[in-house]
Each structure stands twice: as structure tokens, then as C-alpha cells.
């Protein structure tokens, strides 16, 4: 007698924290999603009373060291504006009220 059980495996959705570096890079730092990045940046610009940007271009988020004493870093999102300004976005999670902000 043949086994009629469904042998296809349904995969569970992968759960990714919406505040993780991976999620932010995928959401805002992916080529083709510049409109999301522009709206995200401009929300903060306008809220701060600053002139919003007209355009952004997503660029390499890796900052290689220039000398042996430097450190290499990877930012969440790095972009340039239409006027050539470099915009770096780092999302920080503040776990407790006494945590010092990165400055």
C-alpha cells in the first residue's frame, strides 16, 4: 500500500527583527529602493526644519581604512545627495533610558 502523506515541505517564514542592521540595509540600502531612502531622510530633514533632498544615490557602505591605525567600518546605509553631500544612516537601538547615545 502506498503512503499518501504530503511529502512537500512547507518552509516557515524567516523572522527578521525590523531594527536589525540586516533589515535596515535591505529596506533602505538596496539599489532600486532609493525612493524609500529619500522619504526616510526627508522625514527627518523636514522635521528638523532643514531643506529636504531632491535625490539620493546608494553607495558602498564599507569604509576601508586609509592607514594601518584606522579602523574599517560598515555603516547601515551610505548615500550621496544631488548636491554631493554624503549621508550616513546608522540605526541604534536604545535598550535602557540611561544608555549613552553614540556621538
Secondary structure, 3 states (H helix, E strand, C coil): CCCCCCCCCCCCCCCCCCCCHHHHHHHHCCCCCHHHHHHHHHHHHHHCCCCCCCCEEECCCEECCCCCCCCCEECCEEEEECCCCEEEECCCCCCCCCCCCCC
